């Protein structure tokens, strides 16, 4: 049995909020973690949700950029996002200085469903798909769930936030495509090799990463009869279901598409077609 977390601002209405950048940590020349102070987002965000951030005070780039909420501190009233510089918008945001005010829309989307009768959570990340899973791990570990992390990257340098997982005391397995750390190969190959970790208890899978990875995890979960939730990464414009740009094919015969911003970003893997 799985229980849905309830996350959003009062009356379930996301809001445009002001946040102040209070810290930034560079892990690589392209990956940075931003810590942003905002009372409401720290209080009401739930694992799996995201924010849409305005990246400039000018008109270009026009669109906000979506980021998974990486972690929160409800006592100190801040939250974090993990950012990879891949274009003009993320480059601009990465250059913000400490003390800068940010224009933020959120929290948006749904959240991960937490297990009620399951006692073992398997977190599977590909690259920066780790972003929403740290927040989830921090919610699960105080509730006495056994948590195992599988995380794959191209090289060892990309393992940002690994110390945060180590501090939680959970079990983890790493894979790199170049063999520089952990298993040499893709994380899906390592999951298959370590499948006894899924069968030792009543497990639930949570995964985030590129769609080809998620498709393989979906197939594995189906074959192993393990409930699986996936958090999708996609380009989006509005962030709340108006533009209809972030569609994914639905497996429900009564509808053609689901929308990542409105219906997700978290889905049960059986709900969506990831093979395209």
For each residue, the residues with C-beta under 8 A, 3 or more apart:
1: 115 116 117 118
2: 113 114 115 116 118 204 227
3: 113 114 115 116
4: 110 111 113 114
5: 46 47 48 111 112 113 114 139
6: 46 111
7: 44 45 46 47 48 49 107 110 111
8: 12 13 14 44 46 49 107
9: 12 13 14 15 40 44 107
10: 13 44
11:
12: 8 9
13: 8 9 10
14: 8 9 105 106 107 108 240
15: 9 40 105 106
16: 103 104 105
17: 38 40 41 104 105 106
18: 38 101 102 103 104
19: 36 37 38 41 79 101 102 104
20: 36 37 38 99 100 101 102
21: 24 34 35 36 96 97 98 99 100 101 102
22: 35 36 37 78 98 99
23: 34 35 98
24: 21 32 33 34 35 96 98
25: 32 33 35
26: 29 31 32
27: 31 32 33 157 158 160 161
28: 31 157 158 160
29: 26 85
30: 84 85 86
31: 26 27 28 82 83 84 85 128 158 160
32: 24 25 26 27 82 83 85 94
33: 24 25 27 70 80 81 82 83 160 161
34: 21 23 24 80 81 83 93 96
35: 21 22 23 24 25 78 79 80
36: 19 20 21 22 41 78 79 80 81 102 104
37: 19 20 22 42 77 78
38: 17 18 19 20 41 42 77 78 79 104
39: 42 43 77
40: 9 15 17 43 44
41: 17 19 36 38 44 45 51 69 72 79 104 106 107
42: 37 38 39 45 72 73 74 76 77 78 79
43: 39 40 74 77
44: 7 8 9 10 40 41 107
45: 7 41 42 49 69 72 79 106 107 135
46: 5 6 7 8 49 107 111 112
47: 5 7 69 111 112 132 135 136 138 139
48: 5 7 68 109 110 111 112 132 135 136 231 265 266
49: 7 8 45 46 68 69 106 107 108 109 110 111
50: 66 67 68 69 106 107 108 109 132 239 265
51: 41 66 67 69 79 81 104 105 106 107 108
52: 64 65 66 67 104 105 106 108 236 239
53: 64 65 66 67 81 93 102 103 104 105
54: 57 64 102 103 104 105
55: 61 64 65 89 90 92 93
56: 60 61 89 92
57: 54
58:
59: 62
60: 56
61: 55 56 88 89 92
62: 59
63: 89 237
64: 52 53 54 55 105 239
65: 52 53 55 89 90 93
66: 50 51 52 53 108 236 239 261
67: 50 51 52 53 70 81 82 83 131
68: 48 49 50 81 82 131 132 135 208 231 265
69: 41 45 47 49 50 51 72 79 80 81 106 107 132 135
70: 33 67 79 80 81 82 131 132 134 135 161
71: 79 80 134 135 138 164
72: 41 42 45 69 78 79 80 135
73: 42 76 77 78 79
74: 42 43 77
75:
76: 42 73
77: 37 38 39 42 43 73 74
78: 22 35 36 37 38 42 72 73
79: 19 35 36 38 41 42 45 51 69 70 71 72 73
80: 33 34 35 36 69 70 71 72
81: 33 34 36 51 53 67 68 69 70 131
82: 31 32 33 67 68 70 128 130 131 160 161
83: 31 32 33 34 67 90 93 94
84: 30 31 90 128
85: 29 30 31 32 90 91 94
86: 30 90
87: 90 91
88: 61 91 92
89: 55 56 61 63 65 92 93
90: 55 65 83 84 85 86 87 93 94
91: 85 87 88 94 95
92: 55 56 61 88 89 95 96
93: 34 53 55 65 83 89 90 96
94: 32 83 85 90 91
95: 91 92
96: 21 24 34 92 93 100 102
97: 21 100
98: 21 22 23 24
99: 20 21 22
100: 20 21 96 97
101: 18 19 20 21
102: 18 19 20 21 36 53 54 96
103: 16 18 53 54
104: 16 17 18 19 36 38 41 51 52 53 54
105: 14 15 16 17 51 52 53 54 64 108 239
106: 14 15 17 41 45 49 50 51 52 69
107: 7 8 9 14 41 44 45 46 49 50 51 69
108: 14 49 50 51 52 66 105 239 240 261
109: 48 49 50 260 261 262 264 265 266
110: 4 7 48 49 263 264 265 266
111: 4 5 6 7 46 47 48 49 266
112: 5 46 47 48 132 136 206 229 231 266
113: 2 3 4 5 229 266
114: 2 3 4 5 139 140 143
115: 1 2 3 118 119 121 145 204 227
116: 1 2 3
117: 1 202
118: 1 2 115 121 145 201 202 203 204 227
119: 115 145 146 201 202
120: 145 146 147 148 198 200 201 202 203 204
121: 115 118 136 137 140 145 146 147 148 203 204 206
122: 148 150 197 198 203 204 205 206 226
123: 133 136 137 147 148 149 150 151 206 207
124: 149 150 151 187 191 205 206 207 208 209 213 217
125: 129 130 133 149 150 151 152 187 207 208 209
126: 129 151 152 153 187 208 209 210 213 214
127: 130 152 153 154 158 209 210
128: 31 82 84 131 233
129: 125 126 132 133 207 208 209 210 213 231 233
130: 82 125 127 133 134 151 160 161 208
131: 67 68 70 81 82 128 134 208
132: 47 48 50 68 69 70 112 129 135 136 208 231 265
133: 123 125 129 130 136 137 149 206 208
134: 70 71 130 131 137 138 161 164 165
135: 45 47 48 68 69 70 71 72 132 138 139
136: 47 48 112 121 123 132 133 139 140 206
137: 121 123 133 134 140 141 147 149 165 168 170
138: 47 71 134 135 141 142 168
139: 5 47 114 135 136 142 143
140: 114 121 136 137 143 145 147
141: 137 138 144 145 147 168 169 170
142: 138 139
143: 114 139 140
144: 141
145: 115 118 119 120 121 140 141
146: 119 120 121 171 201
147: 120 121 123 137 140 141 168 170 171
148: 120 121 122 123 170 171 172 173 197
149: 123 124 125 133 137 165 170 171 172 173
150: 122 123 124 125 172 173 175 187 190 191 194
151: 123 124 125 126 130 159 162 172 173 174 175 187
152: 125 126 127 174 175 176 177 186 187 188 190 209 213
153: 126 127 156 158 159 174 175 176 177
154: 127 158 176 177 178
155: 158 176 177 178 180 181
156: 153 159 176 180 181
157: 27 28
158: 27 28 31 127 153 154 155
159: 151 153 156 162 174 181
160: 27 28 31 33 82 130
161: 27 33 70 82 130 134 164 165
162: 151 159 165 166 172 174
163: 166 167
164: 71 134 161 167 168
165: 134 137 149 161 162 168 170 172
166: 162 163 169 172
167: 163 164
168: 137 138 141 147 164 165
169: 141 166
170: 137 141 147 148 149 165
171: 146 147 148 149 197
172: 148 149 150 151 162 165 166
173: 148 149 150 151 182 183 190 194
174: 151 152 153 159 162 181 182 183
175: 150 151 152 153 182 183 184 185 186 187 189 190
176: 152 153 154 155 156 179 180 181 182 183 184
177: 152 153 154 155 184 185 186
178: 154 155 184
179: 176 184
180: 155 156 176
181: 155 156 159 174 176
182: 173 174 175 176 190
183: 173 174 175 176 189 190 193
184: 175 176 177 178 179
185: 175 177 189 190
186: 152 175 177 189 190 213
187: 124 125 126 150 151 152 175 190 191 209 213
188: 152 191 192 213 216 217 220
189: 175 183 185 186 192 193
190: 150 152 173 175 182 183 185 186 187 193 194
191: 124 150 187 188 194 195 217 220
192: 188 189 195 220
193: 183 189 190
194: 150 173 190 191 197 198
195: 191 192 198 199 220 224
196: 199 200
197: 122 148 171 194 200
198: 120 122 194 195 203 205 224 226
199: 195 196 203 224
200: 120 196 197 203
201: 118 119 120 146
202: 117 118 119 120
203: 118 120 121 122 198 199 200 226
204: 2 115 118 120 121 122 226 227 228 229
205: 122 124 198 217 221 226 227 228 229
206: 112 121 122 123 124 133 136 228 229 230 231
207: 123 124 125 129 213 214 217 228 229 230 231 269
208: 68 124 125 126 129 130 131 132 133 214 230 231 232 233
209: 124 125 126 127 129 152 187 213 214 233
210: 126 127 129 213 214 233
211: 214 215 232 274
212: 215 216
213: 124 126 129 152 186 187 188 207 209 210 216 217
214: 126 207 208 209 210 211 217 218 230 232 269 274
215: 211 212 218 219 274 275
216: 188 212 213 219 220
217: 124 188 191 205 207 213 214 220 221 228 230 269
218: 214 215 221 222 228 230 269 270 274
219: 215 216 222 223
220: 188 191 192 195 216 217 223 224
221: 205 217 218 224 225 226 227 228 269
222: 218 219 225 228 269 270
223: 219 220
224: 195 198 199 220 221
225: 221 222
226: 122 198 203 204 205 221
227: 2 115 118 204 205 221 268
228: 204 205 206 207 217 218 221 222 268 269 270
229: 112 113 204 205 206 207 266 267 268 269
230: 206 207 208 214 217 218 266 267 268 269 272 274
231: 48 68 112 129 132 206 207 208 264 265 266
232: 208 211 214 248 260 264 265 267 272
233: 128 129 208 209 210 265
234: 246 248 260 265
235: 245 246
236: 52 66 239 243 245 246 260 261
237: 63 243 245 246
238: 241 242 243 245 261
239: 50 52 64 66 105 108 236 261
240: 14 108 261 262
241: 238 244 259 261 262 263
242: 238
243: 236 237 238 246
244: 241 247 257 259
245: 235 236 237 238
246: 234 235 236 237 243 259 260 261
247: 244 257 258 259 260
248: 232 234 257 258 259 260 264 267 272 273 274
249: 256 257 258 272 273 276
250: 255 256 257 258 271 272 273
251: 270 271 272 273
252: 255 271
253:
254:
255: 250 252 258
256: 249 250
257: 244 247 248 249 250
258: 247 248 249 250 255 263 264 267 271 272
259: 241 244 246 247 248 262 263 264
260: 109 232 234 236 246 247 248 263 264 265
261: 66 108 109 236 238 239 240 241 246 264 265
262: 109 240 241 259
263: 110 241 258 259 260 267
264: 109 110 231 232 248 258 259 260 261 267
265: 48 50 68 109 110 132 231 232 233 234 260 261
266: 48 109 110 111 112 113 229 230 231
267: 229 230 232 248 258 263 264 271 272
268: 227 228 229 230 271
269: 207 214 217 218 221 222 228 229 230 272 274
270: 218 222 228 251
271: 250 251 252 258 267 268
272: 230 232 248 249 250 251 258 267 269
273: 248 249 250 251 276
274: 211 214 215 218 230 248 269
275: 215
276: 249 273
